[in-house]
């Protein structure tokens, strides 16, 4: 796999966290640059009494997800067992083991949004993007998530894209929303 230019690499860090080189057993290996950066992030919090959440949040902010290979580096740097780190990553819903797209589309399917058509909106995004909930498009642009509640019951059905909330989304709005972000993704 060609990693492309530095600009592309920075733009889609989460896609390029792991090398595309496989060795025995199909194990993936981190790029040296990624390992160095993870070590630097761990070093920022060496004097903190409980640094794990801060470290994981910074790494996820940088790369978009926390695969096992990253957790192993954090374990080596902090002395925290990988099993404990994995437990934290899988417990908190804001951490992810899988790469996320540049734009994370969260469709609320909590009670108010569901009653007002939130599931239909979710299904429309799924159909148009050709992905299921929890998946990312092949181009790395979109990830689709179903959310239980985003606290926007009065403007149901609502969606959130990277924190921006869209109120009273209609099925006819979905293609235009996708188009808007595809155009942003080309910039």
N, CA, C and O of each residue as an XYZ file, in Angstrom:
748
protein
N       0.850     -1.172      0.000
C       0.000      0.000      0.000
C       0.890      1.227      0.000
O       1.836      1.314      0.783
N       0.597      2.155     -0.856
C       1.332      3.406     -0.920
C       0.745      4.363      0.119
O      -0.466      4.582      0.145
N       1.582      4.922      0.960
C       1.086      5.818      1.995
C       0.818      7.220      1.483
O       0.192      8.009      2.192
N       1.263      7.564      0.283
C       0.957      8.866     -0.291
C       1.807      9.971      0.297
O       2.800      9.715      0.979
N       1.408     11.198      0.026
C       2.167     12.366      0.466
C       2.009     12.597      1.963
O       1.123     12.033      2.605
N       2.898     13.447      2.513
C       2.803     13.786      3.937
C       1.487     14.477      4.236
O       0.903     14.275      5.301
N       1.014     15.300      3.290
C      -0.266     15.999      3.483
C      -1.397     14.976      3.605
O      -2.246     15.089      4.489
N      -1.406     13.983      2.719
C      -2.440     12.949      2.796
C      -2.311     12.164      4.092
O      -3.311     11.817      4.721
N      -1.070     11.885      4.489
C      -0.834     11.133      5.714
C      -1.380     11.881      6.919
O      -2.021     11.274      7.777
N      -1.139     13.189      7.005
C      -1.652     13.975      8.119
C      -3.171     14.048      8.067
O      -3.831     13.982      9.104
N      -3.729     14.184      6.869
C      -5.165     14.324      6.689
C      -5.908     13.064      7.146
O      -7.007     13.150      7.694
N      -5.311     11.914      6.920
C      -5.970     10.654      7.260
C      -5.092      9.810      8.163
O      -4.893      8.622      7.909
N      -4.558     10.429      9.236
C      -3.687      9.738     10.172
C      -4.281      8.417     10.640
O      -3.572      7.414     10.732
N      -5.578      8.411     10.937
C      -6.174      7.208     11.506
C      -6.113      6.031     10.555
O      -6.036      4.887     11.003
N      -6.146      6.276      9.260
C      -6.089      5.189      8.291
C      -4.674      4.631      8.203
O      -4.494      3.441      7.944
N      -3.667      5.478      8.416
C      -2.293      5.080      8.209
C      -1.533      4.777      9.491
O      -0.306      4.679      9.468
N      -2.229      4.627     10.599
C      -1.559      4.332     11.854
C      -0.748      3.042     11.741
O       0.391      2.975     12.203
N      -1.332      2.037     11.135
C      -0.648      0.755     11.005
C      -0.049      0.604      9.622
O      -0.656      1.021      8.635
N       1.124      0.018      9.536
C       1.709     -0.298      8.239
C       0.854     -1.378      7.586
O       0.161     -2.136      8.265
N       0.914     -1.432      6.300
C       0.188     -2.460      5.564
C       1.035     -3.721      5.408
O       0.687     -4.612      4.634
N       2.148     -3.798      6.144
C       3.045     -4.937      6.061
C       2.595     -5.991      7.067
O       2.439     -5.702      8.253
N       2.389     -7.200      6.589
C       1.987     -8.292      7.477
C       3.145     -9.279      7.596
O       3.841     -9.568      6.622
N       3.329     -9.774      8.785
C       4.339    -10.794      8.995
C       3.653    -12.068      9.440
O       2.436    -12.189      9.304
N       4.388    -13.002      9.959
C       3.826    -14.285     10.378
C       2.585    -14.096     11.239
O       2.578    -13.286     12.165
N       1.558    -14.835     10.932
C       0.315    -14.755     11.695
C      -0.522    -13.536     11.366
O      -1.550    -13.312     12.007
N      -0.121    -12.752     10.400
C      -0.918    -11.595      9.992
C      -0.847    -10.423     10.957
O      -1.677     -9.517     10.878
N       0.133    -10.417     11.878
C       0.249     -9.320     12.842
C       0.677     -8.046     12.139
O       1.564     -8.059     11.286
N       0.032     -6.940     12.510
C       0.363     -5.635     11.947
C       1.403     -4.975     12.841
O       1.461     -5.240     14.042
N       2.218     -4.121     12.251
C       3.249     -3.441     13.003
C       3.098     -1.937     12.849
O       2.813     -1.443     11.758
N       3.289     -1.215     13.937
C       3.198      0.237     13.925
C       4.395      0.858     13.210
O       5.502      0.322     13.258
N       4.165      1.981     12.553
C       5.255      2.757     11.977
C       6.116      3.288     13.122
O       5.611      3.543     14.215
N       7.397      3.451     12.873
C       8.308      3.983     13.884
C       7.843      5.362     14.344
O       7.904      5.673     15.533
N       7.373      6.196     13.398
C       6.906      7.539     13.731
C       5.729      7.480     14.705
O       5.627      8.298     15.618
N       4.844      6.507     14.502
C       3.691      6.367     15.391
C       4.149      5.944     16.782
O       3.673      6.482     17.782
N       5.061      4.993     16.852
C       5.580      4.535     18.156
C       6.238      5.697     18.889
O       6.013      5.890     20.084
N       7.050      6.469     18.173
C       7.719      7.612     18.803
C       6.707      8.618     19.339
O       6.878      9.152     20.435
N       5.655      8.875     18.569
C       4.651      9.840     19.008
C       3.867      9.313     20.213
O       3.564     10.071     21.134
N       3.543      8.029     20.210
C       2.832      7.430     21.345
C       3.697      7.522     22.604
O       3.192      7.831     23.684
N       4.986      7.257     22.468
C       5.902      7.368     23.610
C       5.957      8.807     24.116
O       5.995      9.050     25.323
N       5.962      9.753     23.189
C       5.989     11.179     23.573
C       4.717     11.545     24.335
O       4.773     12.263     25.334
N       3.574     11.053     23.866
C       2.300     11.321     24.554
C       2.328     10.727     25.958
O       1.910     11.377     26.915
N       2.814      9.510     26.084
C       2.911      8.879     27.411
C       3.820      9.698     28.329
O       3.535      9.859     29.515
N       4.910     10.208     27.772
C       5.859     11.004     28.555
C       5.262     12.288     29.103
O       5.683     12.771     30.155
N       4.289     12.843     28.403
C       3.634     14.080     28.869
C       2.987     13.899     30.244
O       2.870     14.851     31.016
N       2.573     12.680     30.536
C       1.782     12.420     31.749
C       2.528     11.571     32.774
O       1.905     10.962     33.644
N       3.853     11.527     32.679
C       4.628     10.665     33.587
C       4.482     11.056     35.053
O       4.663     10.218     35.937
N       4.155     12.329     35.322
C       4.016     12.775     36.706
C       2.577     12.751     37.217
O       2.312     13.109     38.365
N       1.660     12.330     36.366
C       0.246     12.237     36.763
C       0.029     10.968     37.581
O       0.604      9.927     37.260
N      -0.789     11.032     38.631
C      -1.039      9.829     39.427
C      -1.871      8.772     38.681
O      -1.691      7.575     38.904
N      -2.767      9.205     37.812
C      -3.608      8.283     37.038
C      -3.651      8.765     35.584
O      -4.614      9.415     35.175
N      -2.621      8.452     34.810
C      -2.492      9.051     33.484
C      -3.230      8.330     32.353
O      -3.325      8.877     31.254
N      -3.743      7.151     32.576
C      -4.200      6.322     31.471
C      -5.269      6.985     30.598
O      -5.141      7.000     29.374
N      -6.308      7.526     31.206
C      -7.377      8.145     30.416
C      -6.848      9.316     29.580
O      -7.240      9.489     28.426
N      -5.970     10.104     30.162
C      -5.393     11.249     29.447
C      -4.563     10.780     28.261
O      -4.663     11.335     27.166
N      -3.752      9.767     28.479
C      -2.905      9.213     27.414
C      -3.766      8.664     26.289
O      -3.552      8.986     25.121
N      -4.743      7.832     26.644
C      -5.597      7.217     25.620
C      -6.381      8.266     24.838
O      -6.531      8.156     23.622
N      -6.879      9.281     25.536
C      -7.630     10.345     24.857
C      -6.738     11.090     23.868
O      -7.160     11.366     22.745
N      -5.518     11.418     24.267
C      -4.604     12.124     23.365
C      -4.251     11.271     22.146
O      -4.214     11.771     21.021
N      -3.996     10.002     22.373
C      -3.651      9.124     21.245
C      -4.843      8.982     20.307
O      -4.687      9.048     19.087
N      -6.021      8.790     20.866
C      -7.205      8.669     20.007
C      -7.471      9.973     19.263
O      -7.864      9.941     18.097
N      -7.267     11.111     19.906
C      -7.435     12.399     19.219
C      -6.478     12.514     18.042
O      -6.811     13.109     17.017
N      -5.305     11.949     18.191
C      -4.301     12.023     17.121
C      -4.583     11.039     15.990
O      -4.491     11.396     14.815
N      -4.924      9.806     16.341
C      -5.034      8.748     15.337
C      -6.455      8.261     15.064
O      -6.705      7.608     14.050
N      -7.374      8.572     15.954
C      -8.763      8.194     15.714
C      -9.191      6.868     16.306
O     -10.386      6.579     16.368
N      -8.243      6.057     16.743
C      -8.600      4.776     17.349
C      -7.417      4.205     18.110
O      -6.303      4.724     18.033
N      -7.676      3.113     18.861
C      -6.672      2.548     19.759
C      -6.552      1.036     19.566
O      -7.031      0.272     20.404
N      -5.924      0.596     18.482
C      -5.782     -0.847     18.272
C      -4.857     -1.467     19.312
O      -4.166     -0.752     20.037
N      -4.844     -2.777     19.383
C      -4.057     -3.506     20.372
C      -2.575     -3.129     20.301
O      -1.917     -3.029     21.337
N      -2.046     -2.920     19.106
C      -0.633     -2.564     18.960
C      -0.309     -1.264     19.696
O       0.767     -1.133     20.279
N      -1.229     -0.310     19.671
C      -1.045      0.950     20.393
C      -1.109      0.689     21.894
O      -0.299      1.226     22.649
N      -2.053     -0.121     22.328
C      -2.204     -0.428     23.741
C      -0.950     -1.101     24.297
O      -0.577     -0.877     25.448
N      -0.305     -1.926     23.475
C       0.923     -2.593     23.908
C       2.052     -1.589     24.142
O       2.820     -1.730     25.094
N       2.155     -0.581     23.280
C       3.178      0.457     23.461
C       2.888      1.248     24.740
O       3.795      1.533     25.523
N       1.617      1.599     24.942
C       1.229      2.338     26.154
C       1.574      1.503     27.389
O       2.061      2.040     28.383
N       1.327      0.210     27.329
C       1.645     -0.678     28.442
C       3.145     -0.676     28.743
O       3.551     -0.588     29.902
N       3.957     -0.772     27.701
C       5.413     -0.761     27.880
C       5.896      0.556     28.499
O       6.807      0.568     29.327
N       5.272      1.656     28.087
C       5.700      2.974     28.555
C       5.216      3.296     29.969
O       5.890      4.009     30.712
N       4.051      2.770     30.336
C       3.456      3.132     31.632
C       3.564      2.052     32.697
O       3.425      2.329     33.888
N       3.812      0.822     32.264
C       3.823     -0.300     33.212
C       2.430     -0.809     33.549
O       2.284     -1.707     34.378
N       1.420     -0.254     32.927
C       0.039     -0.710     33.135
C      -0.179     -1.929     32.242
O       0.119     -1.869     31.049
N      -0.692     -3.036     32.791
C      -0.886     -4.233     31.963
C      -1.808     -3.953     30.759
O      -2.777     -3.201     30.861
N      -1.480     -4.574     29.629
C      -2.277     -4.407     28.415
C      -3.726     -4.810     28.668
O      -4.641     -4.192     28.123
N      -3.944     -5.827     29.478
C      -5.304     -6.284     29.766
C      -6.118     -5.185     30.456
O      -7.310     -5.030     30.191
N      -5.475     -4.433     31.332
C      -6.161     -3.326     32.015
C      -6.466     -2.191     31.025
O      -7.542     -1.594     31.062
N      -5.517     -1.911     30.156
C      -5.718     -0.870     29.145
C      -6.859     -1.271     28.212
O      -7.727     -0.457     27.897
N      -6.851     -2.520     27.775
C      -7.917     -3.030     26.899
C      -9.274     -2.918     27.592
O     -10.269     -2.569     26.956
N      -9.316     -3.208     28.875
C     -10.557     -3.088     29.638
C     -11.097     -1.669     29.641
O     -12.303     -1.457     29.523
N     -10.202     -0.696     29.776
C     -10.614      0.719     29.758
C     -11.113      1.099     28.366
O     -12.157      1.736     28.225
N     -10.358      0.702     27.336
C     -10.717      1.054     25.955
C     -12.075      0.464     25.568
O     -12.867      1.118     24.891
N     -12.338     -0.751     25.991
C     -13.609     -1.393     25.615
C     -14.766     -0.982     26.522
O     -15.928     -1.131     26.141
N     -14.469     -0.471     27.706
C     -15.535     -0.047     28.616
C     -16.143      1.288     28.194
O     -17.364      1.440     28.180
N     -15.299      2.246     27.854
C     -15.772      3.589     27.528
C     -16.108      3.691     26.044
O     -15.282      3.390     25.182
N     -17.337      4.122     25.764
C     -17.817      4.144     24.379
C     -17.112      5.179     23.507
O     -17.157      5.075     22.282
N     -16.462      6.174     24.107
C     -15.791      7.185     23.294
C     -14.436      6.712     22.781
O     -13.836      7.379     21.939
N     -13.943      5.576     23.268
C     -12.729      4.986     22.715
C     -13.131      3.972     21.654
O     -14.205      3.374     21.729
N     -12.270      3.783     20.676
C     -12.574      2.871     19.584
C     -11.377      1.979     19.272
O     -10.232      2.429     19.286
N     -11.657      0.716     18.993
C     -10.627     -0.231     18.573
C     -10.458     -0.233     17.059
O      -9.483     -0.777     16.541
N     -11.397      0.369     16.355
C     -11.392      0.381     14.894
C     -11.223      1.806     14.384
O     -11.637      2.759     15.044
N     -10.610      1.953     13.199
C     -10.474      3.299     12.645
C     -11.828      3.923     12.360
O     -12.759      3.242     11.931
N     -11.930      5.202     12.597
C     -13.147      5.954     12.300
C     -12.881      6.795     11.059
O     -11.739      7.130     10.745
N     -13.950      7.126     10.371
C     -13.830      7.989      9.216
C     -13.531      9.420      9.622
O     -13.593      9.781     10.797
N     -13.212     10.213      8.636
C     -12.941     11.625      8.890
C     -14.177     12.295      9.481
O     -14.071     13.183     10.327
N     -15.350     11.860      9.024
C     -16.611     12.386      9.526
C     -17.405     11.239     10.157
O     -17.754     10.266      9.488
N     -17.680     11.373     11.445
C     -18.458     10.356     12.156
C     -19.896     10.851     12.234
O     -20.197     11.856     12.879
N     -20.768     10.121     11.561
C     -22.186     10.462     11.527
C     -22.879      9.662     12.619
O     -22.947      8.435     12.552
N     -23.387     10.357     13.615
C     -24.120      9.713     14.695
C     -25.600     10.023     14.535
O     -26.018     11.176     14.637
N     -26.380      8.996     14.286
C     -27.823      9.180     14.117
C     -28.491      8.744     15.412
O     -28.330      7.607     15.857
N     -29.238      9.658     16.007
C     -29.923      9.337     17.254
C     -31.091      8.401     16.981
O     -31.933      8.664     16.122
N     -31.124      7.306     17.730
C     -32.256      6.388     17.653
C     -32.823      6.153     19.050
O     -33.403      5.107     19.345
N     -32.633      7.173     19.906
C     -33.278      7.153     21.217
C     -34.781      7.276     21.016
O     -35.232      7.472     19.888
N     -35.545      7.169     22.053
C     -37.006      7.095     21.956
C     -37.618      8.222     21.123
O     -38.347      7.947     20.170
N     -37.343      9.470     21.457
C     -37.957     10.593     20.734
C     -37.553     10.596     19.263
O     -38.395     10.790     18.386
N     -36.278     10.382     18.994
C     -35.807     10.385     17.604
C     -36.355      9.175     16.845
O     -36.727      9.282     15.676
N     -36.399      8.043     17.511
C     -36.924      6.833     16.867
C     -38.381      7.048     16.449
O     -38.765      6.742     15.321
N     -39.176      7.573     17.363
C     -40.595      7.806     17.082
C     -40.777      8.786     15.922
O     -41.730      8.668     15.151
N     -39.865      9.749     15.801
C     -39.957     10.760     14.740
C     -39.224     10.347     13.454
O     -39.080     11.161     12.543
N     -38.756      9.082     13.372
C     -38.158      8.582     12.129
C     -36.653      8.440     12.134
O     -36.048      8.313     11.069
N     -36.031      8.457     13.301
C     -34.578      8.335     13.391
C     -34.038      7.061     12.764
O     -32.986      7.089     12.125
N     -34.734      5.947     12.935
C     -34.275      4.683     12.340
C     -34.296      4.770     10.817
O     -33.403      4.250     10.148
N     -35.317      5.429     10.272
C     -35.381      5.597      8.814
C     -34.226      6.461      8.308
O     -33.663      6.192      7.247
N     -33.881      7.488      9.062
C     -32.751      8.348      8.702
C     -31.457      7.533      8.739
O     -30.629      7.631      7.835
N     -31.292      6.732      9.786
C     -30.116      5.869      9.899
C     -30.038      4.916      8.707
O     -28.973      4.739      8.115
N     -31.162      4.312      8.364
C     -31.208      3.380      7.231
C     -30.865      4.081      5.918
O     -30.213      3.492      5.056
N     -31.295      5.326      5.759
C     -31.016      6.087      4.539
C     -29.511      6.368      4.420
O     -28.929      6.202      3.348
N     -28.887      6.793      5.525
C     -27.434      6.986      5.506
C     -26.734      5.676      5.160
O     -25.810      5.655      4.347
N     -27.174      4.596      5.775
C     -26.587      3.290      5.537
C     -26.687      2.908      4.055
O     -25.710      2.453      3.461
N     -27.857      3.092      3.469
C     -28.063      2.759      2.054
C     -27.192      3.613      1.141
O     -26.532      3.088      0.245
N     -27.185      4.923      1.362
C     -26.460      5.825      0.468
C     -24.937      5.703      0.607
O     -24.208      5.880     -0.368
N     -24.466      5.403      1.805
C     -23.026      5.250      2.026
C     -22.553      3.819      1.787
O     -21.354      3.550      1.712
N     -23.514      2.910      1.671
C     -23.225      1.486      1.448
C     -22.379      0.887      2.580
O     -21.444      0.122      2.345
N     -22.740      1.262      3.813
C     -22.103      0.706      5.001
C     -23.174      0.444      6.051
O     -24.264      1.013      6.007
N     -22.841     -0.423      6.988
C     -23.729     -0.703      8.115
C     -23.284      0.117      9.320
O     -22.195      0.691      9.322
N     -24.116      0.166     10.321
C     -23.784      0.863     11.562
C     -22.484      0.286     12.121
O     -22.301     -0.929     12.192
N     -21.594      1.189     12.512
C     -20.302      0.779     13.054
C     -19.219      0.631     12.002
O     -18.058      0.401     12.340
N     -19.578      0.760     10.736
C     -18.599      0.605      9.664
C     -18.139      1.966      9.138
O     -18.753      3.004      9.387
N     -17.032      1.910      8.402
C     -16.439      3.088      7.781
C     -16.377      2.868      6.278
O     -16.086      1.764      5.817
N     -16.651      3.923      5.514
C     -16.582      3.808      4.060
C     -15.160      3.482      3.627
O     -14.201      3.814      4.323
N     -15.029      2.836      2.484
C     -13.713      2.413      1.994
C     -12.755      3.571      1.797
O     -11.543      3.402      1.931
N     -13.285      4.755      1.477
C     -12.421      5.918      1.282
C     -12.003      6.577      2.601
O     -11.242      7.545      2.602
N     -12.508      6.047      3.724
C     -12.148      6.581      5.036
C     -12.822      7.892      5.384
O     -12.441      8.551      6.351
N     -13.821      8.278      4.604
C     -14.456      9.572      4.813
C     -15.547      9.531      5.887
O     -15.656     10.463      6.683
N     -16.351      8.470      5.921
C     -17.503      8.419      6.827
C     -17.519      7.160      7.683
O     -17.185      6.070      7.220
N     -17.915      7.335      8.946
C     -18.264      6.237      9.832
C     -19.700      6.492     10.263
O     -20.080      7.632     10.534
N     -20.491      5.441     10.327
C     -21.900      5.564     10.696
C     -22.136      4.903     12.044
O     -21.819      3.730     12.240
N     -22.700      5.676     12.974
C     -23.008      5.161     14.306
C     -24.466      5.425     14.647
O     -25.015      6.469     14.296
N     -25.079      4.491     15.320
C     -26.404      4.681     15.887
C     -26.227      5.053     17.345
O     -25.594      4.319     18.103
N     -26.783      6.194     17.745
C     -26.617      6.681     19.115
C     -27.922      6.531     19.887
O     -29.003      6.699     19.324
N     -27.823      6.221     21.150
C     -29.027      6.006     21.962
C     -29.713      7.312     22.324
O     -30.941      7.349     22.407
N     -28.970      8.373     22.539
C     -29.574      9.672     22.825
C     -28.485     10.717     22.755
O     -27.391     10.522     23.284
N     -28.784     11.836     22.097
C     -27.800     12.919     22.054
C     -28.315     14.146     22.801
O     -27.726     15.224     22.721
N     -29.422     13.974     23.529
C     -29.966     15.065     24.331
C     -30.632     16.147     23.498
O     -30.668     17.310     23.901
N     -31.154     15.777     22.355
C     -31.785     16.748     21.460
C     -33.219     16.317     21.143
O     -33.664     16.422     20.000
N     -33.927     15.841     22.141
C     -35.267     15.282     21.943
C     -36.244     16.299     21.341
O     -37.133     15.921     20.577
N     -36.089     17.558     21.670
C     -36.992     18.594     21.165
C     -36.816     18.892     19.689
O     -37.667     19.540     19.081
N     -35.707     18.422     19.099
C     -35.468     18.670     17.675
C     -35.327     17.357     16.904
O     -34.618     17.278     15.900
N     -36.016     16.338     17.397
C     -35.947     14.994     16.811
C     -36.595     14.967     15.420
O     -37.534     15.714     15.145
N     -36.076     14.092     14.551
C     -34.872     13.266     14.700
C     -33.623     14.092     14.448
O     -33.576     14.924     13.542
N     -32.626     13.846     15.260
C     -31.389     14.616     15.186
C     -30.221     13.709     14.836
O     -30.210     12.518     15.146
N     -29.239     14.313     14.179
C     -27.981     13.615     13.925
C     -26.846     14.521     14.366
O     -27.020     15.726     14.545
N     -25.690     13.920     14.534
C     -24.485     14.655     14.913
C     -23.372     14.213     13.974
O     -23.164     13.017     13.769
N     -22.660     15.175     13.408
C     -21.493     14.863     12.583
C     -20.311     15.608     13.182
O     -20.235     16.836     13.139
N     -19.395     14.835     13.740
C     -18.221     15.404     14.428
C     -18.619     16.502     15.404
O     -17.933     17.518     15.518
N     -19.726     16.296     16.106
C     -20.169     17.231     17.130
C     -21.165     18.273     16.662
O     -21.813     18.906     17.495
N     -21.311     18.474     15.364
C     -22.292     19.431     14.845
C     -23.647     18.729     14.772
O     -23.780     17.681     14.140
N     -24.649     19.316     15.425
C     -25.977     18.697     15.490
C     -26.868     19.247     14.374
O     -26.933     20.454     14.138
N     -27.542     18.334     13.707
C     -28.517     18.678     12.670
C     -29.907     18.352     13.215
O     -30.173     17.200     13.559
N     -30.809     19.355     13.303
C     -32.143     19.118     13.862
C     -33.158     18.690     12.808
O     -33.028     19.007     11.625
N     -34.164     17.965     13.267
C     -35.331     17.606     12.456
C     -34.944     17.135     11.054
O     -35.437     17.650     10.050
N     -34.062     16.159     11.009
C     -33.547     15.656      9.737
C     -34.624     14.827      9.032
O     -35.227     13.919      9.604
N     -34.833     15.180      7.774
C     -35.788     14.440      6.931
C     -34.990     13.511      6.022
O     -33.802     13.728      5.781
N     -35.654     12.477      5.522
C     -34.990     11.557      4.600
C     -34.439     12.302      3.392
O     -33.373     11.959      2.881
N     -35.152     13.307      2.941
C     -34.719     14.079      1.772
C     -33.478     14.931      2.067
O     -32.821     15.389      1.132
N     -33.141     15.154      3.344
C     -31.948     15.923      3.720
C     -30.664     15.091      3.615
O     -29.578     15.638      3.425
N     -30.795     13.789      3.738
C     -29.627     12.916      3.856
C     -28.681     13.018      2.650
O     -27.477     13.178      2.854
N     -29.170     12.934      1.405
C     -28.224     13.032      0.277
C     -27.451     14.352      0.255
O     -26.266     14.377     -0.078
N     -28.116     15.435      0.608
C     -27.458     16.746      0.608
C     -26.408     16.838      1.715
O     -25.352     17.438      1.519
N     -26.692     16.248      2.875
C     -25.731     16.247      3.980
C     -24.484     15.464      3.568
O     -23.360     15.906      3.807
N     -24.684     14.317      2.957
C     -23.552     13.507      2.495
C     -22.735     14.284      1.465
O     -21.506     14.315      1.527
N     -23.431     14.908      0.520
C     -22.750     15.688     -0.524
C     -21.905     16.797      0.080
O     -20.771     17.020     -0.342
N     -22.462     17.497      1.076
C     -21.751     18.589      1.748
C     -20.423     18.112      2.320
O     -19.399     18.775      2.158
N     -20.442     16.965      2.986
C     -19.225     16.460      3.618
C     -18.279     15.824      2.616
O     -17.065     15.854      2.820
N     -18.794     15.255      1.551
C     -17.910     14.736      0.507
C     -17.132     15.873     -0.119
O     -15.940     15.739     -0.395
N     -17.804     17.001     -0.346
C     -17.120     18.172     -0.906
C     -16.075     18.712      0.060
O     -14.994     19.118     -0.367
N     -16.377     18.724      1.346
C     -15.393     19.147      2.352
C     -14.193     18.207      2.352
O     -13.047     18.629      2.515
N     -14.486     16.927      2.167
C     -13.434     15.906      2.178
C     -12.474     16.030      1.015
O     -11.344     15.547      1.088
N     -12.906     16.669     -0.053
C     -12.056     16.843     -1.223
C     -11.123     18.038     -1.079
O     -10.161     18.174     -1.836
N     -11.407     18.908     -0.104
C     -10.584     20.125      0.072
C      -9.187     19.783      0.525
O      -8.365     20.678      0.721
